[in-house]
Every structure is written in C-alpha cells, then in structure tokens.
Amino acid sequence: MEDTLKQLYKIVESRKGQHIEGSYTCYLFEKGLDKILKKVGEESTEVVIAAKNVSKSDLAEEIADLTYHLTVLCVERGLTFDDIQGVLQERTKKLGNLKKFHNVDKNS
C-alpha cells in the first residue's frame, strides 16, 4: 500500500500548476483550497455513511475517495506523507494517552 500511496502523491503533485483538459485533479487545484476542503468534507461524510452500512466494498470505495482528496489537500498545503508518518511514529511511543474527562458543575 505504501507504494500505491507514494505513486498517488507523485501523480497528484505532478498535476499541480498544470492545466490538463479533463483532469479532475487539475480542476481541484485551479479552484483552490476552498474547493479542496469542501470535497474533503463531503468525502468524510460519505465515509461515515458507508461505515454505517454493511457493504465493505462501498466503505473501501469511500475511503479511497477520501484518501485521494486528502492527498490533494496535502499537496496543496505542501505536506508530505513523510510528515504524517513522522507524527504517527511519535504517537506510537505514547502509552496511556486517553484523555481524561471531568465532570463540570453546570450550576456554577
């Protein structure tokens, strides 16, 4: 999977700043950050809906769509998968990091 994600990133990165007729990736970059963010939001919602349903294949499709749009967002903002991997590696070192919730006295 790592190779597939790296290949996806390279393809998306190569489309930034280009105008290729019919390229959805180029269209997203041309429309800018707001359009990219809108699509990330839409795809996130579709993942949630698909997760509530039974079909694993539908969920896989929606997660793939979200992954693609997140990749476009990363390229747009100059964030690499190595940056994300570094954060995830740091997180694996944490133990017992469940946030503690406390009761708030709503009467005060």
Secondary structure, 3 states (H helix, E strand, C coil): CHHHHHHHHHHHHHHCCCCCCCCHHHHHHHHCHHHHHHHHHHHHHHHHHHHHCCCHHHHHHHHHHHHHHHHHHHHHHCCCHHHHHHHHHHHHCCCCCCCCCCCCCCCC
